[in-house]
Amino acid sequence: MTNKKIRVADFVSRFISDFGVKHVCLLTGGGMMHLSDGLALNKKIKPVCFHHEQGAAMALEAYARTTGHLGVGYFTTGPGAINALTGTAGAYLDSTPCLYISAQAKCREATYALGIPGLRQCGVQEFNIMPMAKTVTKYAAFINDPNEIRFQLEKAVYIAKSGRPGPVWLDIPLDVQGAYIDPKKLRRFIPPKEKQEINSITMKKFISAFKSASRPVILAGYGVRISGAIKSLDKLAKKYQIPIVTTLLSVDIIEENHPEYVGRIGIKGTRAGNLAIQNSDLLIVIGSSLPVAEIGFEYHLFAREAKIIVVDIETCSHKKKTIKIDQLIKADADNFIKKTLSLLKNKKIGFDKNWLKTCIQWKKKYPVCLPKYKKTKKYINYYYFVDRLSQQLKASDIMVTDAGSALYVGFQAVKIKKGMRYITSGGFGTMGYSLPAGIGVSLATGNKRVICINGDGSFQQNIQELQTVVHYKLPIKIFVINNDGYLSIRFTQKKFFGRLIGESPSSGVSFPDTAKIARAYGIKYFRAAENSQLNKALSKTLNYPGPVICEIVTPKNQLIIPSVASVKRKDGTMISKPLEDMFPFLPRKEFLKNMFVKPVEEKNEKPTNQGH
C-alpha cells in the first residue's frame, strides 16, 4: 500500500487485490460510483459485471467455494444491496467465506446513521440494509468513519475465514467511499489467538469408543474440505477399512471407486449409504451440522443403535432438538483426524472383518441408475442422463447443479472422479443458482470446463446471466432438463392434495422454447429427446469449445427414487420411514436380511405416493 493519502474506494480495491482476490462480481450503480471507480483503476483485479445482483452474489459464493479463498462483490444502494441477500444467505448456510460490500447514501442521509425510530427512508434509493445483512452474515458493519476502513476490512475477512467460514458485509456510505485517508495512520485489527489443541481427556474417550466398535462408519461432511482434511481422512479410512458416506455438500471429497466409499445419506440419499449409517454401531460425524435432510424426519430413528460422535468446529449447530449425540468434540477436522492417527499408533483394531465388504456389496447391489432406465423408449430417464454424463466427464471438470430434481438426481447419481468438483446450493436449494454459480466457478478455475444442470423452471430464474457467459466467452456447458415445469412440486401436490397449481402449462405456468433462447443469446444449441440421441448430444456438448446449451427431454412424471417414504398409520396419521427403508421398498425378506439392527415395523401402514 502507498504512503500517500488515497481515496477510501482505492484503499478497499487495493486491500482486496493484496489479499489475493483476482475477480470482483458486481452490477454497477450511482451509489457505488467511487467503489466501482476504484476497481477500474486497479489493474490487479478483473471486474466481472452481471445483469442482476442476485446472480453476482451467487457467482462470488461459488467462486469462493471453488478456490477455497475469498469471494468479493460490490452492490449499490437500496434494491441493489437487497437483491444480493439470497446469495449471501446461501453463503451463510453453506459456510462460504465471502465479502459483500454495499454502497450506501451519504452518512447524513443514511437511515442507519440517523438512528430515528420508525424512519423508513431519508436518502435517494436509500434503505437500511444492516438489520437484514446481520441475519445472513457472520459479521456486518456500517462504516461512517473513513479512518476505520482498514480495521473493518481486516476484521471482516478474518471473521469470514476463521472457525466455520461464512459471509461478511460492509456498508460504505457515498461520502466515506470518496473520502481521503492516510494509510499510515489507520488502525489495524489484531486477530485473537486461536486455541487448536484438543483436550486429551476428550481424545481418550473417543479412542476408547473407536476401539470398542464393530461396525464403524465415517460421515464425512463439508467441513472435511474446508479444513483441508481430505488426505488425512483417506489415510484413516484406508488404514482401518472404515466405510465412508458423504453429504450433499461433500459429494466431491471422495471418488466413486474409492475402496471405502459406500454412498450418500439422507432423505434423498442412496440406499447403500443409508443402510451403512443405520446399521452402524459407531457413527463418526466429521464436519457436518446434521440437518434434517441428512438425518430424516424421525430423528430418534437415525443411527439408532450407534454411538454418535460428532466432530465440528462449530458446536451451536448441534444444540438442535433432533438427535442424541453421545460425544461432541469441538475441533478442526484435519487436526482431529491427525490426532486420532497419532494416538492409534498403528494399533490393530478389532472391527468386524466383513463390515466394509458388506457395505460395498450394498453399493453394488443397489445402484441408483437401474439397468431398465437404459431401455426407456420415449424420453430420457433423468438418472440415465446423469450416469451417462458422469461417464464422459474428466477429473478436471466441475459440475454445478440447480434446485429441485436437478439437486436430488445430481446428488444421488453423479459418479465422482478423483479431483472432480461438485457444487450446489446445499442449505437453500436455491432455484436459479447453477448458471451464476457456474460463472463464478469458471472465473475461479481459469475457464476450465464447467457443467451446469438446470431444470427448465430454475433456468428462468437467472436467465439474464446467459449474456454474462457470452460476454466473457466462458466455456460453460449448460444442460436444461425439460420436464415440462416443476417436477418436485408436481409430485408434492399430487401426493398431498391430488390437484395441481403453478407447476406446468396446464396449471398456470409455461416456459419458453429453449432453442429460441439459445438463438437469442447467440449460444450453440443441441437437443436429446430419447436414449438413442443422448451419447452423441453429450459428446457434442462437452467438446464444443465455447458456451453451449443442451436440452434434455425427460419424462413429465419422472420418479425421484430412491427416497425416504411416508406412510399412513391405521389412525390416519402420517409417519416417515427410517432412512434405511427407502421407496421403492425392498421385498421384506430381502430388507430384513440387510439389517444388523432391530428393524422398525409399523402395522397396518399404507405407503403414500412416493418419488417426489
C-alpha positions in Angstrom: 0.0 0.0 0.0 1.2 3.5 -0.8 2.0 6.0 2.0 0.3 8.9 0.2 -3.3 9.9 1.0 -5.7 7.9 -1.0 -9.4 7.6 -1.5 -11.2 5.0 0.6 -12.6 3.4 -2.5 -9.0 2.9 -3.8 -7.9 1.6 -0.4 -10.7 -1.0 -0.5 -9.8 -2.1 -4.0 -6.1 -2.5 -3.2 -6.8 -4.3 0.0 -8.8 -6.9 -1.9 -6.1 -7.4 -4.6 -3.4 -7.6 -1.9 -5.5 -10.3 -0.3 -5.1 -12.4 -3.4 -8.6 -11.9 -4.9 -8.4 -11.7 -8.8 -12.1 -11.0 -9.6 -14.9 -8.9 -8.1 -18.5 -9.5 -9.1 -20.8 -6.5 -9.4 -23.6 -4.7 -11.1 -22.6 -1.0 -11.1 -24.8 1.8 -9.8 -24.7 5.5 -8.9 -24.5 4.9 -5.2 -21.2 2.9 -5.6 -19.6 5.3 -8.1 -16.4 5.7 -6.0 -16.2 2.0 -5.2 -16.6 1.0 -8.9 -14.1 3.6 -10.0 -11.6 2.2 -7.5 -12.0 -1.2 -9.2 -11.5 0.4 -12.7 -8.2 1.9 -11.5 -6.8 -1.4 -10.1 -5.2 -3.4 -12.8 -4.7 -6.4 -10.5 -8.4 -7.1 -10.3 -10.8 -8.0 -13.1 -14.3 -6.7 -12.5 -17.0 -9.1 -13.7 -20.3 -7.3 -14.5 -23.6 -9.1 -14.1 -27.2 -8.3 -15.1 -28.7 -8.8 -11.7 -27.3 -8.6 -8.2 -28.6 -12.0 -7.2 -26.5 -13.5 -10.0 -23.4 -11.6 -8.9 -24.0 -12.7 -5.2 -24.3 -16.4 -6.2 -21.3 -16.2 -8.5 -18.9 -14.9 -6.0 -20.1 -17.5 -3.5 -19.3 -20.3 -6.0 -16.0 -18.6 -6.8 -15.0 -18.7 -3.1 -16.1 -22.3 -2.8 -14.0 -23.3 -5.8 -10.9 -21.5 -4.8 -11.2 -22.1 -1.0 -10.3 -18.4 -0.7 -12.5 -15.3 -0.5 -15.2 -14.2 -2.9 -15.9 -10.5 -3.2 -18.8 -8.5 -4.6 -19.8 -4.8 -4.9 -23.5 -3.8 -4.7 -25.2 -0.4 -5.0 -27.7 1.2 -2.6 -31.2 0.1 -1.7 -32.6 -2.5 -4.1 -29.2 -3.4 -5.4 -28.0 -4.5 -1.9 -31.3 -6.2 -1.1 -31.1 -8.2 -4.3 -27.8 -9.7 -3.1 -29.3 -11.1 0.1 -30.4 -14.5 -1.3 -26.9 -15.3 -2.5 -25.5 -14.0 0.9 -27.8 -16.3 2.8 -26.8 -19.2 0.7 -23.1 -18.5 1.5 -24.0 -18.3 5.2 -25.7 -21.7 5.2 -23.1 -23.4 3.1 -20.1 -22.0 5.1 -18.5 -20.0 2.3 -16.1 -17.1 3.0 -17.4 -14.0 1.1 -17.1 -10.3 1.4 -20.2 -8.4 0.3 -19.6 -4.6 0.1 -22.7 -2.4 -0.4 -22.8 1.2 -1.2 -25.0 3.5 1.0 -26.3 7.0 0.8 -24.2 9.8 2.5 -23.9 9.4 6.2 -26.2 12.3 6.9 -28.9 10.7 4.7 -28.5 7.1 5.8 -31.3 5.8 8.0 -28.9 3.6 10.0 -26.7 6.5 10.9 -29.6 8.8 11.8 -31.0 6.3 14.3 -34.5 7.7 14.2 -37.0 5.0 15.4 -39.6 4.2 12.7 -37.8 6.2 9.9 -38.2 4.3 6.7 -36.0 6.3 4.3 -34.0 9.5 4.0 -31.6 9.4 1.1 -32.2 8.7 -2.6 -32.7 5.0 -3.3 -31.6 4.5 0.3 -32.5 1.7 2.7 -31.2 0.5 6.0 -29.6 -2.8 4.9 -27.9 -3.5 8.2 -30.6 -5.4 10.1 -31.1 -7.7 7.0 -27.4 -8.2 6.5 -26.8 -9.1 10.1 -29.2 -12.0 9.9 -27.4 -13.7 7.0 -23.7 -13.0 7.8 -21.1 -13.7 10.5 -20.4 -10.0 10.7 -21.8 -6.8 9.3 -20.7 -3.2 9.8 -21.7 0.3 8.8 -18.6 2.4 8.1 -19.2 6.1 9.0 -15.6 6.9 9.8 -13.2 6.7 6.8 -10.3 6.1 9.2 -11.9 2.8 10.3 -11.7 1.2 6.8 -8.6 -0.8 7.4 -9.7 -2.1 10.8 -13.2 -3.1 9.4 -11.8 -4.8 6.3 -9.2 -6.8 8.3 -11.7 -7.8 10.9 -14.3 -8.8 8.3 -12.0 -11.0 6.3 -10.6 -12.6 9.4 -14.1 -13.5 10.6 -15.1 -14.7 7.2 -12.3 -17.3 7.1 -12.0 -18.3 10.7 -13.8 -21.1 12.5 -16.8 -22.1 10.4 -16.4 -19.8 7.4 -19.1 -17.6 6.1 -20.0 -14.3 4.6 -19.4 -10.8 6.0 -20.9 -7.5 4.9 -19.6 -3.9 4.9 -21.9 -1.0 4.2 -20.0 2.1 2.9 -21.7 5.5 2.5 -21.0 7.5 -0.6 -19.1 10.3 1.2 -17.0 7.7 3.0 -16.1 6.0 -0.3 -14.9 9.3 -1.7 -13.0 10.5 1.5 -9.2 10.6 1.5 -7.2 8.9 4.2 -3.6 8.4 5.2 -2.9 4.6 5.2 0.0 5.0 7.7 -2.4 6.4 10.4 -5.1 3.7 10.0 -6.0 1.5 13.0 -5.2 -2.3 12.5 -7.2 -5.3 13.6 -5.4 -7.7 15.8 -6.8 -11.3 15.5 -7.3 -13.1 18.7 -5.1 -16.1 19.5 -6.8 -19.3 18.4 -6.7 -22.5 20.5 -6.2 -25.5 18.3 -5.3 -28.3 20.8 -7.9 -30.9 21.5 -8.3 -31.9 25.2 -6.5 -35.2 25.9 -9.4 -36.5 28.0 -11.7 -35.8 25.1 -9.5 -37.8 22.7 -9.1 -40.6 25.2 -12.8 -41.0 25.4 -13.1 -41.0 21.6 -10.3 -43.6 21.1 -12.0 -45.9 23.7 -15.2 -45.8 21.7 -13.3 -46.3 18.4 -11.5 -49.4 19.7 -14.8 -50.8 21.1 -16.7 -50.6 17.8 -17.5 -53.4 15.5 -19.3 -51.6 12.6 -18.0 -48.0 12.4 -19.0 -45.5 9.7 -17.5 -42.1 9.0 -20.0 -39.5 7.9 -17.7 -37.0 6.1 -19.3 -33.5 5.8 -18.2 -30.4 4.0 -16.0 -29.4 7.0 -13.6 -32.1 5.7 -12.9 -30.0 2.6 -12.9 -26.7 4.5 -10.2 -27.8 6.9 -8.1 -29.5 4.2 -8.6 -32.9 5.7 -9.3 -34.9 2.5 -5.9 -36.6 2.6 -5.9 -37.4 6.3 -9.5 -38.8 6.0 -8.3 -41.0 3.2 -5.4 -42.2 5.3 -7.6 -43.0 8.3 -10.3 -44.8 6.3 -7.9 -46.9 4.3 -5.7 -47.8 7.3 -8.7 -49.2 9.3 -11.0 -50.0 6.5 -13.8 -47.7 7.7 -16.8 -47.2 5.3 -17.3 -43.5 4.3 -20.6 -41.9 3.4 -21.0 -38.3 2.3 -23.5 -35.4 2.4 -24.9 -33.0 -0.2 -22.0 -30.6 0.2 -19.3 -33.2 0.5 -20.1 -35.3 -2.6 -16.8 -34.5 -4.2 -14.4 -35.2 -1.3 -14.1 -38.9 -2.4 -14.2 -40.6 -5.7 -16.8 -43.2 -6.7 -14.3 -46.1 -6.9 -12.6 -45.4 -3.6 -12.3 -48.7 -1.7 -14.0 -47.3 1.4 -16.7 -45.2 -0.3 -20.2 -46.5 0.2 -22.7 -43.8 -0.8 -24.6 -40.7 0.2 -27.0 -40.2 3.1 -30.3 -38.5 3.7 -34.0 -38.5 2.7 -32.8 -38.3 -1.0 -29.6 -40.3 -0.4 -28.5 -43.7 -1.8 -29.8 -46.9 -0.4 -26.3 -48.2 0.3 -25.3 -45.0 2.1 -28.4 -45.1 4.4 -28.0 -48.8 5.1 -24.5 -48.3 6.2 -25.3 -45.4 8.5 -28.4 -47.1 10.0 -26.6 -50.4 10.7 -23.5 -48.9 12.2 -22.6 -49.2 15.9 -20.3 -46.2 15.9 -21.0 -43.2 13.7 -18.2 -40.7 13.5 -19.5 -37.4 12.0 -16.8 -35.1 10.8 -17.6 -31.6 9.7 -21.4 -31.9 9.3 -24.1 -29.9 11.0 -26.5 -32.8 10.6 -29.5 -31.0 9.1 -32.9 -32.7 8.8 -32.3 -33.5 5.2 -29.5 -35.8 6.3 -30.9 -37.4 9.4 -34.5 -37.8 8.3 -37.8 -36.6 9.8 -37.9 -39.2 12.5 -34.9 -38.0 14.5 -34.9 -40.8 17.0 -34.5 -43.4 14.3 -31.3 -42.0 12.9 -28.4 -44.4 13.6 -30.5 -45.6 16.5 -28.2 -48.3 17.8 -24.9 -46.4 17.2 -22.8 -44.4 19.5 -22.8 -41.0 17.7 -19.7 -38.9 18.0 -19.6 -35.5 16.2 -16.5 -33.5 15.4 -17.2 -30.0 14.3 -15.6 -26.6 14.5 -19.0 -25.0 15.4 -21.0 -26.6 18.2 -24.1 -24.5 18.2 -25.4 -26.4 15.2 -25.7 -29.4 17.4 -27.9 -27.9 20.1 -30.9 -28.5 17.9 -33.6 -30.8 19.5 -33.1 -33.5 16.9 -30.7 -36.4 17.5 -28.9 -37.5 20.7 -25.2 -37.0 20.4 -23.0 -39.2 22.6 -19.9 -37.1 22.3 -19.5 -33.6 20.8 -15.9 -32.6 20.0 -15.2 -29.0 19.0 -12.2 -29.3 16.7 -10.9 -28.6 13.2 -11.5 -31.8 11.1 -7.9 -32.1 9.9 -6.4 -31.6 13.4 -8.8 -34.2 14.8 -8.1 -36.9 12.2 -4.3 -36.4 12.5 -4.6 -36.5 16.3 -6.5 -39.8 16.0 -3.9 -41.3 13.7 -1.2 -40.3 16.1 -2.9 -41.7 19.2 -3.7 -45.0 17.5 0.0 -45.5 16.6 -0.7 -48.3 14.1 -2.5 -50.4 16.6 -4.8 -53.2 15.2 -8.5 -52.6 15.8 -11.0 -55.4 16.1 -13.7 -54.2 13.7 -16.0 -56.8 12.1 -13.8 -58.1 9.2 -16.9 -58.4 6.9 -18.4 -55.0 7.7 -16.7 -53.0 4.9 -17.3 -55.8 2.5 -21.0 -55.8 3.3 -21.3 -52.1 2.8 -19.6 -52.3 -0.6 -21.9 -55.2 -1.6 -24.9 -52.9 -0.8 -23.3 -50.3 -3.1 -23.0 -52.8 -5.9 -26.4 -54.4 -5.4 -28.4 -51.2 -5.1 -27.2 -48.8 -7.8 -29.1 -45.5 -8.3 -29.2 -45.8 -12.1 -31.0 -49.0 -12.8 -30.5 -51.1 -16.0 -34.1 -50.6 -17.0 -33.5 -46.9 -17.4 -31.4 -47.5 -20.4 -34.2 -49.3 -22.1 -36.7 -46.4 -22.0 -38.1 -45.9 -25.4 -39.7 -42.4 -25.0 -37.8 -39.6 -23.3 -34.6 -39.9 -21.3 -34.6 -41.1 -17.7 -33.0 -38.3 -15.6 -30.8 -40.8 -13.8 -29.6 -42.4 -17.0 -28.7 -38.9 -18.3 -26.6 -38.1 -15.2 -25.0 -41.6 -15.3 -24.0 -41.2 -19.0 -22.8 -37.6 -18.3 -20.6 -38.9 -15.5 -19.0 -41.4 -17.8 -17.9 -38.7 -20.2 -16.6 -36.2 -17.6 -13.0 -35.8 -16.7 -11.3 -35.4 -13.3 -10.7 -31.7 -14.1 -14.4 -31.0 -14.7 -16.7 -29.1 -12.3 -20.4 -29.9 -12.1 -22.8 -27.3 -10.7 -26.4 -28.3 -10.1 -29.6 -26.3 -9.6 -32.5 -26.8 -7.2 -35.4 -29.4 -7.2 -34.9 -32.5 -9.2 -31.5 -31.3 -10.6 -30.3 -31.2 -7.0 -31.7 -34.6 -6.0 -30.8 -36.6 -9.1 -27.4 -35.0 -9.4 -26.6 -35.7 -5.7 -27.7 -39.3 -6.0 -26.4 -40.3 -9.4 -23.2 -38.4 -10.2 -20.1 -40.6 -10.2 -17.2 -38.5 -8.9 -13.7 -39.0 -10.4 -10.7 -38.2 -8.2 -10.1 -34.4 -8.4 -13.5 -33.6 -9.8 -15.6 -30.9 -8.1 -19.4 -30.9 -7.5 -21.1 -27.7 -6.3 -24.7 -27.0 -5.4 -26.8 -24.8 -3.2 -27.0 -27.1 -0.1 -28.8 -25.3 2.7 -31.2 -23.3 0.5 -31.5 -25.4 -2.6 -31.9 -22.1 -4.5 -33.7 -22.0 -7.8 -31.6 -20.2 -10.4 -28.3 -21.0 -8.6 -26.4 -23.1 -11.2 -26.0 -20.6 -14.0 -24.4 -17.7 -12.0 -22.6 -20.2 -9.8 -21.2 -21.8 -13.0 -19.9 -18.3 -14.0 -18.1 -18.0 -10.6 -16.6 -21.4 -10.9 -15.4 -20.7 -14.5 -13.7 -17.5 -13.4 -12.1 -19.2 -10.4 -10.6 -22.0 -12.5 -9.3 -20.1 -15.4 -12.0 -21.2 -17.8 -11.9 -24.9 -17.1 -14.9 -26.9 -18.4 -17.9 -26.3 -16.2 -21.1 -28.3 -16.4 -24.3 -26.7 -15.2 -27.5 -28.8 -14.8 -30.7 -26.7 -14.7 -34.4 -27.6 -14.7 -36.5 -25.8 -17.2 -38.1 -23.9 -14.4 -34.9 -22.9 -12.5 -33.3 -21.9 -15.8 -35.7 -18.9 -15.9 -34.7 -17.5 -12.5 -31.3 -16.1 -13.6 -31.5 -16.4 -17.4 -30.2 -12.9 -17.9 -26.7 -14.2 -16.9 -26.5 -16.0 -20.2 -25.3 -12.7 -21.6 -22.6 -12.6 -19.0 -21.5 -16.1 -20.2 -21.4 -14.8 -23.8 -19.7 -11.5 -23.0 -16.8 -13.1 -21.1 -16.7 -16.1 -23.5 -16.9 -18.7 -20.7 -16.9 -22.3 -21.9 -19.8 -23.4 -19.7 -21.8 -26.4 -20.8 -25.4 -25.7 -19.8 -27.9 -28.6 -19.7 -31.5 -27.7 -19.4 -33.8 -30.6 -18.3 -37.1 -30.3 -19.9 -39.7 -32.0 -17.8 -42.5 -29.5 -18.5 -42.1 -27.4 -15.4 -41.6 -28.0 -11.7 -41.2 -31.8 -11.2 -40.6 -31.8 -7.5 -43.6 -29.6 -6.6 -45.7 -31.6 -9.1 -45.3 -34.8 -7.1 -45.8 -33.0 -3.8 -49.1 -31.5 -4.9 -50.3 -34.8 -6.3 -49.3 -36.7 -3.2 -50.9 -34.4 -0.6 -53.8 -32.8 -2.5 -54.5 -34.6 -5.7 -54.6 -31.3 -7.7 -52.1 -29.1 -9.3 -51.3 -25.4 -9.4 -48.4 -23.5 -11.0 -46.3 -26.5 -11.9 -46.8 -26.7 -15.7 -48.6 -25.0 -18.6 -51.8 -26.9 -17.8 -51.8 -25.5 -14.2 -50.8 -21.9 -14.8 -47.0 -21.6 -15.6 -45.4 -22.0 -19.0 -41.8 -21.9 -20.3 -40.2 -20.6 -23.5 -38.6 -22.6 -26.2 -35.0 -23.4 -25.1 -33.8 -23.4 -28.7 -35.1 -19.9 -29.3 -33.4 -18.7 -26.1 -30.1 -20.1 -27.2 -30.5 -18.4 -30.6 -31.4 -15.1 -29.0 -28.2 -15.1 -27.0 -26.1 -16.5 -29.8 -25.2 -19.7 -28.0 -24.8 -23.1 -29.7 -27.7 -25.5 -29.1 -28.1 -29.2 -29.0 -31.0 -31.4 -28.0 -31.6 -35.1 -27.0 -35.2 -36.4 -26.6 -34.5 -40.2 -26.4 -31.8 -42.5 -25.3 -30.5 -43.1 -28.9 -29.6 -39.4 -29.2 -28.1 -39.0 -25.7 -24.4 -40.0 -26.1 -24.0 -38.1 -29.3 -25.5 -34.9 -27.8 -23.4 -35.3 -24.7 -20.2 -35.6 -26.7 -21.0 -32.6 -28.9 -21.9 -30.5 -25.9 -18.9 -31.4 -23.8 -16.4 -31.0 -26.7 -17.8 -27.7 -28.1 -15.1 -25.1 -27.5 -17.4 -22.3 -26.2 -20.6 -21.9 -24.2 -23.3 -24.3 -25.2 -26.9 -25.2 -24.2 -28.1 -28.8 -24.5 -31.8 -29.5 -23.8 -32.5 -33.0 -22.4 -36.1 -34.1 -22.6 -37.1 -36.3 -19.6 -40.5 -37.7 -18.5 -43.0 -35.3 -17.1 -43.6 -37.7 -14.2 -40.1 -38.9 -13.6 -39.8 -40.6 -10.2 -37.0 -39.3 -8.0 -36.0 -42.5 -6.3 -34.8 -43.9 -4.0 -36.5 -41.7 -1.5 -37.4 -41.9 2.2 -41.1 -42.7 2.3 -44.1 -41.5 4.3 -46.7 -44.0 5.4 -50.2 -43.6 6.8 -51.0 -45.3 10.1 -54.2 -47.0 10.9 -55.4 -43.9 12.8 -54.8 -41.8 9.7 -51.7 -40.0 11.0 -48.5 -39.8 8.8 -45.1 -41.0 9.8 -41.8 -41.2 7.8 -39.9 -44.4 7.4 -36.4 -44.6 8.8 -33.5 -43.8 6.3 -32.7 -47.4 5.6 -36.3 -48.3 4.5 -36.5 -46.3 1.2 -39.1 -46.3 -1.5 -39.3 -48.4 -3.7 -39.5 -50.8 -0.8 -37.4 -53.9 -1.0 -39.1 -57.3 -0.6 -39.4 -57.6 3.2 -37.4 -60.7 3.4 -34.5 -59.1 1.5 -34.8 -55.9 3.6 -34.6 -57.8 6.9 -31.6 -59.7 5.6 -29.8 -56.4 5.3 -30.5 -55.4 8.9 -27.9 -55.7 11.7 -30.0 -53.6 14.0 -33.6 -54.1 15.0 -35.9 -53.0 12.2 -38.8 -50.6 12.7 -42.1 -52.2 11.9 -45.4 -50.3 11.6 -48.5 -52.4 11.5 -51.4 -51.6 9.1 -49.4 -48.9 7.3 -50.2 -47.8 3.8 -47.4 -46.2 1.6 -48.4 -42.8 0.1 -47.5 -41.9 -3.5 -43.7 -41.6 -3.4 -40.8 -40.4 -5.6 -41.5 -36.7 -5.2 
